[in-house]
Amino acid sequence: MANGLLEQRRAQMFPKLTSAQLARLERQGTRMQTQAGEILVELGAPPRGVFVVAAGSIEALAPPSVTQAASGYELLFLLSPGDFTGEMSTLRGTPALVRVRVREAGTVLLIDAEQLRRIVQNDAELSELFMRAFILRRMSVIESGHSEVLLLGSDHSADTLRLREFLTRNARPYVNIDIEHDADAQALLERFHVRGEDVPVVVCRGAELLKNPSNAEVAECLGINAPAADERVHDLLIIGAGPAGLLLSHLLHLRGIESVVLEARSRGEIESTIRAGVLEQGTMDLLNEAGLGARMQVEGAVHHGFELAFEGQRRRIALTELTGHSITVYAQHEVIKDLVAARVAADGALKFKGGSGTVTTIAHA
Ligand SMILES: Cc1cc2nc3c(=O)[nH]c(=O)nc-3n(C[C@H](O)[C@H](O)[C@H](O)COP(=O)(O)OP(=O)(O)OC[C@H]3O[C@@H](n4cnc5c(N)ncnc54)[C@H](O)[C@@H]3O)c2cc1C
């Protein structure tokens, strides 16, 4: 298909790999036979990596246009031997913007995401070639007007500006229609039975219609928060975000060891379950030493002793006098809140029930 950027920058956007470059990639990738019609990457799915065409051909297909009701997938690019697939989402691991389908059966070399990252780090020539091609291809998709997202809004609406910023920040191409200036907008509103007060409206993947959605709802629809978003490798897996698991995760972090904490309950549940209330000296010292005691020091009630009653007689146990230690009454769910906040602030990996992300692989050392 014709588009301005593609015409001007075809050579950089689709550089043919030289035999020397192909030989270097061959050492990293996996050869695969392909069948005509086989889908190598599905629109919206996490990219599998880069496919280098060795024989046959591959087509990159743009999604049905959100502005044309009856349109189907449209050919964006046709790749022949020496060409490779991929654009910016391939490196970031975010959902693919195009469908990649085999046109003529042949052979491809699959460079998976991890191998691609290694190549980008270690091979300056291929790194530059891939990066330039990926950026230009993303720009070309945006320029072509093919997008999974149609945003119907107004320059005067704060929510429209919020959604535009969100889509731009996440590098998601979108068709923007200003309902106050675009003659087609009224027809579109009628087509989707949208009332004025529902604007801004996001039409996602030509099907799902979201009325004044939150950023999280749009992210959910586009798969932006898909598990692939957190591809970090952690040294340790901790099961249970109780005080023990969270504190351990934090202490390890302070020593440079990163962990992922898996919790069967939601964050809201663990932060509201009433349990313990008394913290002994050792726990208080540990929380303070780990930099987690600020709120406890302000809100906790320090006690230097307690009373026991025997046959109507009250006996004071003078803790501090007897042991040099005190106790603090500070609810366990408040400690949990402080621990979760500290892990979140340190960009620690916490996986709660109902949250995004899963642990995909556990390697044996
Ligand atoms: C009523 C009550 C009062 C208490 N009062 C005090 C007190 O005053 N002072 C005091 O020091 N102690 C007190 N305790 C004890 C204190 O609450 C516990 O010692 C503390 O909760 C233990 O912490 P933990 O992290 O080991 O386990 P937990 O707090 O039990 O946390 C374990 C976490 O793991 C999660 N989990 C379990 N299985 C899985 C799984 N398979 N996958 C993913 N997640 C999982 C659970 O949902 C839970 O969130 C009290 C306990 C109770 C019940």
The ligand as an ORCA input file, in Angstrom:
! r2SCAN-3c Opt
* xyz 0 1
  C      -6.391    -13.034     65.798
  C      -4.882    -12.968     65.723
  C      -4.200    -12.113     66.570
  C      -2.819    -12.054     66.532
  N      -2.171    -11.174     67.351
  C      -0.835    -11.073     67.277
  C      -0.141    -10.084     68.018
  O      -0.736     -9.309     68.738
  N       1.203     -9.991     67.866
  C       1.892    -10.816     67.066
  O       3.124    -10.698     66.954
  N       1.264    -11.762     66.327
  C      -0.077    -11.896     66.409
  N      -0.726    -12.815     65.647
  C       0.076    -13.671     64.767
  C       0.418    -12.961     63.455
  O      -0.761    -12.485     62.855
  C       1.132    -13.975     62.584
  O       2.296    -14.391     63.268
  C       1.528    -13.382     61.259
  O       0.382    -13.058     60.491
  C       2.325    -14.409     60.478
  O       2.740    -13.799     59.292
  P       3.087    -14.675     58.030
  O       3.532    -13.726     56.956
  O       4.029    -15.754     58.408
  O       1.734    -15.423     57.627
  P       0.319    -14.822     57.210
  O       0.064    -13.519     57.875
  O      -0.633    -15.926     57.463
  O       0.473    -14.565     55.661
  C       0.522    -15.645     54.736
  C      -0.009    -15.128     53.397
  O       0.187    -16.132     52.413
  C      -0.955    -16.229     51.590
  N      -0.978    -17.578     51.045
  C      -1.199    -18.740     51.682
  N      -1.099    -19.776     50.853
  C      -0.809    -19.265     49.626
  C      -0.589    -19.843     48.349
  N      -0.619    -21.155     48.167
  N      -0.328    -19.026     47.299
  C      -0.275    -17.669     47.473
  N      -0.479    -17.082     48.688
  C      -0.739    -17.851     49.739
  C      -2.101    -15.932     52.519
  O      -3.235    -15.448     51.818
  C      -1.499    -14.838     53.424
  O      -1.766    -13.541     52.950
  C      -2.094    -12.889     65.655
  C      -2.783    -13.755     64.796
  C      -4.163    -13.787     64.817
  C      -4.891    -14.721     63.878
*
